[in-house]
């Protein structure tokens, strides 16, 4: 009796990548389905552009496919994917050498930038408007952070990675992660105080 292959939903990421390296397109398709939404979201928050984020995520998966069967399993595969995606986006930002400004109040632009508004919580229209303005100011301040600080902030506060996972993703020490995150939060608070008094650090946590 031949050995049955484990059900796909029980196969871990590294095994799927190994199978993809053997020519199993369905295995690679499942791997993409598991992680594409997270990678696209990450790229959007770093590049602030939906189309560029889609292209960046596709390039990450192409690189993963080319390396399938040659990567040594170490930690979690998504950490490697995050590392490739983050480095790709940061290199793209450095090449462009641009200052990124986020538009205020346009839902289409907010979706494209990867920073959708939080759901309205206040019953009073004036409170809802104030909440939107505070969130818009926060997004704009994040967009003006230095690239390395923005990357740590996004990974820690919005992607929920631990210091260890961020360190592995960016190839830096956990101490460097903590230092960059501290500077990012400090710069964010200063920018918010300058641009729109009353916005606090807690709104980005």
ABEGO torsion letter per residue (X at the ends): XBBBBBBAAABBAAAAAAAAAAGBAAAAAAAAAAAAAAAAAAAAAAAGBAAAAAAAAAAAAAAAAAABGABBBBEBAAAAAAAAAAAAAAAAAAAAGBBBBBBBGBAAAAAAAGBBBBBBABABAAAAAAAAAAAAAAAAAAAABBAAAAAAAAAAAAAGBBAAAAAAAAGBBAAAAAAAAAAAAAAAAAAAAAABBGBBAAAAX
